Amino acid sequence: MAASSEPRNFEKILADFKKRLSSQHTELCQLTTFDDLKASIKRIQTEQAARDGLRNLNKIKPFLNGLRQYASVLEVFVQAKPEILAFIWGPIKLCLQIASKLNEAFDALLDAYEKIGDSLPILSKVDELFCSHPHVKQVLANIFEDILDFHKRAIVFFKHGTWKLTFKLTYHTFSDMFGDILKKLERSRDLILQSASVAHFQESQEARILFTKGMEALLEQRRNQRRMDILEWLSSELNSTIQHRELQKIRAMLPQTTRWIFRQPQMLSWLKRTDYAPCVFWLCGIPGAGKTVIFSTVVDEISATLPDAQVVYFYCKNNDPLRSHFTDIAKSLISQILQLNPNCLDFIHESMLASGERRAKDPSRLLQILDQILTNHDSLYIGIDGLDECSEEERKLISNLITVSSKANESQGNVRIMVTSRQEKDLERSLKSAVKFNIKPENVENDIMEYITFKMAQLGQRYKFIQERERLITKEICTRPKGMFLLARLIMENLLSQDNLEELNEELKFEVLPHGINEAYDRMLVRIGKASSKNPNQLERRLQRARLVLILVTTSQRALYAHEIQGALAINLEEQDVNFENRHSRFPLDDLCGPIIQVRQNGIVDLIHPTAKDHLWQHHSGYYIRASGAEELMATLCTTYLTFDCFSPGLAEDGFAARVLSGDLAFQEYAACNWFKHLESHFRTTDDKTTIPKSLQRAILILQKRHGIQSAYSLELELGRLCKADIDCSLSEVKKLNDQTVTILAEDPEMQESIPYLLAQIYHSRSVIEGAAVKVTEQENLKKFYGKSPFRCPVLQCPYFVTGFGNHKERERHCNSHRRSVMCPHDNCDYSVLGLPSDSALKIHLSLCHDDLPRTPVFPDIKSRTLEQALEDAIEANNLLAITALATELASFTERKKGFVLQALTLRYREAALALIDLIGTPSELDHVHKKSAAILKVCEIGDVELFDILVEKGANINICPDENALTIASQNCQLSIARKLLDDTNYERSESHASYSRKGALAMASTYDHAEVVSFLLEKDSVHFSGRRALDFNRALNAAIKEKSVSCAKVLLNWALKKAPSKLPTKLRKISPENINHMIEILSTDQAKIIEKDGGTKGNALQAMAHKGIMRLSRISSI
């Protein structure tokens, strides 16, 4: 099928262009005349001369001269409205005014106008009669569309807050935007100057459409490739999004909580962006006041109630290395802004190339990017939760971001920032200009009461409390939090975690029920000591395992997954082995440790609140976990574990695979990536002369050797005198090796050998896991050992290195964005160093960025067609303008193809059919038969009375009958008006609509499709025939009505027969009174199927048998 579409007229083109303009710009354009434009150009020249920046405005003269001729043609031959003429001049004035602020932009715009001027047709040399042709008008509309398309792109570009900086970074960005427009204008110019034929115009129009689609596809490819490059460069974390979804689910249980924040004047003025309100809103409060939940509510409220606003957010977390640094926040915000506003794409991409980094690390560059893209929004809200969870050094960088955002707001009034934190002195200084809201107990007391009531209902249902006791307990618990939502949560989680009523009653005692957070945490730690077993040894082991879990969670360098912690529990340092099956906890981890920890939906194990770590590590808990001891244990656990036999270089392949599949390497990935970090943390708590335990010394030296780091400490090892100062240097070497490693999978085997041993072992074990994951018998165990997403990215700095994917296909799709082995051949190009992921990506890059390949696609070669083929394609596309032009030209040919009207009617294109009937509607055209149909038969099917009259008037044969005739088709489709016209027409041969052995007949067709009104009309209009001697029509109609359960038609037929032609019925059937017809039809409709099945026929004998059976039954009913 030809690639054509309905031509766009001037009004549609203009309406589309206006959507891109503000009301102010629309008003400027629609009031502009050619004289106004000349005056504006003169003013710009005067201003440029005053600042010694005069530009060569003579470049624009050919463009303006060409447009003046074009405007004159539109005014005379197209009779264009004044508004259309105004939008020829208005956008030029607007673009010149905007671009005149920057010399580079102004020069680029003048160059573009000069090139467009060269591409415009010289319409003064074209024959006036030629310009009035419909197909030429379409070309003139194309030119209008192309000129507005150029200005649309230019205005969108200049609306970016980043356009000035983009020009300085890359000049070619602007010129790349209109190469395709020049091609289309040149094509239109050639068509007009060559006085092309109608068919040639039609072919060219289709080529234009294909060209436009090809260009759009090419640009979309470039945008997608750039977007992928940027997202890979940023590699922003994913857990903020996951946390926000979890908070949404929590709030969904109590949807009215936190709504009080939107009744506060400070929040209302900040949300509504009133002029007097500072752009920064600081929500502060004591630990556990509910700041994070309120923050998530505000994020969702902005999205729900401010449709023109965009919101980006970040949740900081102090023990997560991916969520506690300025670079993490900046990368996440840039990534989110890019997803919301693709207009930033080119600027961020150019900034990425200028950085020369494979991964974004430079805080100053990230801040510069944010500084620029923040101005590119009408309304942007930025949220950062938990600012106090970052170090003071990181907070200083974040305060720079807040300063940058505030400046953007001062100039644009478009940015709002919300931060939450505790009240810290450094934050007080950096946020002194912010509107501050400190959460007070009275703000949250209703939320706390609602939460406690909700949880008490669960507790009461579990222990069958009477309503009064439930009320009293609720009342008492509500006196404890004092505005601390966290305390209410800790109390209720602790109560709900009790195993039995006796323990619950103990916790509900007045003197036991906590008054503060530390007391609440203490009660949770007491609960850990309560084991179901009364065996002291088992109780002690359970306590040790719970303590190890808490140490793992509070000291880990990144968030740990449940399967990793279970893997750590399976390690025995004394026996130097792993036994997952016998040592992993059969209890869920949040049951083993109580509600002080929580296992998130993605499998990450976390503390219930950051304050829990403070309590565990401080004197309040009696130093339940001592920092120095915890760091030493983690360093020893990770380092020693990595020296076990399962990591030995000499282990056979089948032995290694067996260890992997038994879960021995469940803790491998965390330990291999973080053992030296835990050693550094441990050494920070000791002095330089502290002697390291001999077992740890041995493990360190083994790992140094496996990393190829030379050591001369064997004698000290024997003496046991190796200390921190001795190994600091070698640890730095290990860290350097890891930092230099980009991926654990190198394409080149020689490069694979340079990957540090422990990281190479990760790749080795992953290969075994992925190979076994396809086996259904192994999947459950693998999930237990290695989590739900074992297909992980090999790039160390990628978030998916840890989080992974559920299957190989998803992982490979992701990894394609990392593979950049194809280098650009141009030495001065950034991609000659950064590389591209594939040959196809290189081809696209070359076509877009270098002159050795064409920047834009060429016009496709459209195969020449006959005039008839062009008309068929135009009808298929419902292109009315092309249909009119082509049919007009085709009308002069006596010998031509037929069937164009039938084609239009088959496609239900009424306007096209009317035009064709008018231009080429000869009897031979109208009576053309194709696929057992003709134009008049299609109209009978559609039911268009006006078209029917036009066809009859034009000489269409109403008696044409390639299969079914006109009346039969009209009856089948319930077109009663058409049926009336046919039977009223003296030229119509009624006999063709009667039943025969080869034709069903109009009456039977109407009965089949349950058109009772048509049945009544036919019986009335052709009563003489139907009451005649032959009963074929009537019998077929009645049989069809009964078979298709067309009860209304059966009634009409039987009533007519009883009154008009009783002889058509069997003798006994004639005795039925009209009152009994309904019951007779019910009997016939239920019994006919059985009779047909038995006798195998539907002719009169079956009908008479049914009638006889029905009469007998009626007789029996009457006698009863």
Buried (B, 14 or more C-beta within 10 A) or exposed (E): EBBBEEBBBBEEBBEBBBEBBEEEBBEBBBEBBBEBBEEBBEEBBEEBEEEEEEBEBEBBEBBBBBBBBBBEBBBEBBEBBEBBBBBBBBBBBBBBBBBBEBBEBBBBBBBBBBBBBBBBBEBEEBEEEEBEBBBBBBBBBBBBBBBBBBBBBBBEBBBBBBBBBBBEBBBEBBEBBBBBBBBBBBBBBEBBEEEBBBBBBBBBBBBBBBBBEBBEEBBEBBBEBBBBBBBBBBBBBBBBBBBBEBBEEEBEEBEEBBBBBEEEEBBEBBBEBEEEBBBBBBBBBBBBBBBBBBBBBBBBBBEEEBEEBBBBBBBBBBBBBBBBBBBBBBBBBBBBBBEBBEBBBBBBBBBBBEBEEBBBEEBEBBBBBBBBBBBBBEBBBBBBBBBBBBEEEBBEBBBBBBBBBBBBBEEBEBBBBBBBBBBBEEBEEBBEEBBBBEBEBEBBBEBBBEBBBEBBEEBBEEBEBEEEBBBEBBEEBBEBBEBBBBBBBBBBBBBBBBEEEEBBEBBBEEEEBBEBBBBBBBBBBBBBEBBEEEEEEEBEEBBEBBBBBBBBBBBBBBBBBBBBBBBBBBBBBEEEBBBBEEBBBEBEBBBBBBBBBBBBEBBBBBBBBBBBBBBBBBEBBEEBBBBEEBBBBBBBBBBBBBBBBBBEEEBEEEEBBBBBBBBBBBBBBBBBBBBBBBBBBBBEBBEEEEBBEBBBBBBBBBBBEBBEBEBEBEEBBEEEBBBBEBBEEBBEBBBEBBEEBBBBBBEEEEEBEEBBBBBBBBBBBBEBBBEBBEEEEBEEBBBBBBBEBBBBBBBBBBBBBBBBBEEEEBBEEBBEBBBBEBBBEBEEBBBEEBBBBBEEBBBBBBBBBEEEEEBBBEBBEBEEBEBBBBBBBBBBBBBBBBBBBBBBBBBEEEEBBBBBBBBBBBBEBBEBBBBBBEBBBBEEBBBBBEEEBBBBBBBBBBBBBEBBEBBBEBEBBBBBBEEBBBBBBBBBBBBBEBBBBBBEEEEBBBEBBBBEEEBBBBBBBBBBBBBBBBBBBBBEBBEEBBBEEEBBBBBBBBBBBBBBBBBBBBBBBBBBBBEBBEEBBBEBBEEBEEEBBEBBBEBBBEBBEEBBEEEEEBEBEBBBBBBBBBBEBBEEEEEE
